[in-house]
Each structure stands twice: as structure tokens, then as C-alpha cells.
């Protein structure tokens, strides 16, 4: 008996068997899951499931929408400065030489402290002139008293009396002027005699503050127009801010200012609008604002001339808000992960309003039920996968 093999049929049979075995093998191989604790309902599904163990870690935090104070503000830049009366250039009264100076920039001094010493012929001459005037005044006074007695007894004409009175007044005026000049030099005229004339006089601090610059050295010849050093009193350190003209109507006196150094944006300080200039700078179309620093204790960390940035708070609004970390922006749209059931979350679009450094206003907050929970930390990790 002959068996006839149908080769084409057998070929089809064995090929089918081979493909079937491959299919079974593939179906037994599990697909990789990048996050075994998270289940995404579908490729484009807005729903996400998390298990309890993951939710209990520090990677994720939940919170509802809360009412926060959201500020409207004008952002500006400026510098730290002191009023003109708190910065003083120290010079000399008469020509002379700088004989002694021991200060360095940054030295703190009190009003009346000796800043430097100066000497020269002019300082000796004014003391001599004072002593001469003092003697002349005593003589003029006695003579005037004698003439006044004679005039009272009608033994002297009015013309002679008037002339002597004028001479006395002139000498008295000269004496008083020299006395004032010496007091500016801190020379005690009550103790000044021919034996105590000083060849060298101290120049004292006219106010308390810090030495911010020194322009002369020991031995330098000084004229009254020469500035030896500059004193700066930082007790009235304030903000000098420039705003653009379009923001002028928004700014008002006593508004709060949140400011920070450009070199340290993390540390914020509080100020208040004190003055608003009425002059527009034509070149850059800005207006100058002066602000007070509320925390007096931080002045030791600040110096005139430092650059600052600030937000002038023009309006404060209580609004529903979420932490900024709860918002995930994809392209131009903003999303949050809203809890809809136990361990179940939904990717939901939200409309954003004003911001603070930590919160953002949710304009469509009324679309959510009260106390609805949102992922406020870790949401970016989920939506980014």
C-alpha cells in the first residue's frame, strides 16, 4: 500500500504550528511597567491610580483649595540710599597740613570723635586774633562805660558818645565772631591763653556714622575746598525705587513693599511707600519712589548703593488658591490631580489667576466640591510619565 504525501499541505501545517508556539510564548511574557505602584487606565486616560503605600510616602502630599491673600503688585528695581543730611563730606576750615589720621573706610564713629588732626599758621593766627580781640574788647568796654557816665552827666556830647558806643559794638562783634570760629575748631576759648595756643587742632565728627571714603593721606596740604573723608549715617537708610509711568496711578503712600537684594533673592524684607516724586524722568519715563525700611535690625546687613528688586503691593485679595507645586503645565495648559475616590485621581485642567511666591489663584475653584483633595506635591512626577 502506497502512502502519498501532500508536501504543500504538510508545509502549511508545520508553519501554523510554529507561529502558534511563538504567539503563546509572547503572551506569557509580562509587559514592563515603569512604576509597579501606579496604574494608568489608558494611554490618554486622565485617570491615575496609586496604592496606599505610595501615597503614604513623602513623595506625595494632599491638600484642598484654601483661601489665601493674593497680592497685586508693581515690580520695580532701585537702590539703597540715605538722605542728603545723613551723608557729610568733612573738610578743614583753614589751609594747613594733615598731621595725623588713623581711620580706615568702614570705621564707625560717634559725633564728636576726633577724625584727624590738622596744623598750619592760620590756626595759630586765629587764636592770636581772638586773644587780641579779647584784650581790645575789655579796653573798649571800659572806655564805653566811662563815656556813658560822662554823657549821662551831660559832660559829653551825643556825637562823642555815639562814636564810642559804635567802637565798642564793632569790637564786641569781632570778638564774638572769632569765638564762634574757635568753637567750630573745638577750641575752648575760656581756657585759651597765650601759653595754651595750639599749633595743631583736631577735626571732630559732625555726626555719628561710618567712614565711607578717605581721600587724603598724612602730610597732605589741605584747602577748605578739599574733602578729607566722607561720613555716612545709615540710621535713615531707605529705598529709592523707580517705577514706569504706566504704574504711577497704581502706587500710593503707605503701601507695603516687599524687597530683596539682587545678590540674595531668597531673603525678603518689608518696607513701606514714604514719598512719591511728582517729576517724570524724560530719558527713561520713570518716577522715583522713596520707601522706608520697616525692620530696623536689618540695616547692619545693608549699605547705601546696593541694588534691590521689589514688589510694591497695590492690592490684596482673598482668593481660592493651591500651592504652586500642585500645578503642572503641559504646553500652554495647566493641570492638577484631583482626588475622585480612594487612591483614584483625575487629571483636571484649571484656570490660573494671580500668584504669590508660594500660591496661585484658581479661577475655576467653584467647579470643585468643598474640601476636594488635590495632590500638592509629587503631581509633576505622575503627569510627566
Buried (B, 14 or more C-beta within 10 A) or exposed (E): EEEEEEEEEEEEEEEEEEEEEEEEEEEEEEEEEEEEEBBBEEEEEBBBBBEEEBBEEEEBBBEBBEEBEBBEBBEBBBBBBBEEEBBBEBBBBBBBBBBBBEBEEEBEBEEEEBBBBBBBEBBBEBBEBBBEBBEBBEEBEEEBEEBBEBBEEEEBEEEEBEEBBEBBEEBBEBBEEBBEBBEEBEBEBEEBEEEEBBEBBBBBBBBBBBBBEBEBEEEBEBEEEBBBBBBBBBEEBBBBBBBEEEBBEBBEEEBBBBBBBEEEEEEEBBBBBBEBBEEBEEEEEBBBBBBBBEEEEEBEEBBBEBEBBBBBBBEEEEBBBBBBBBBBEEEEEBBBBBBEEEEBBBBBEBEBBBBBEEBBBBBEBEEBEEEBBBBBBBBBBBBEE
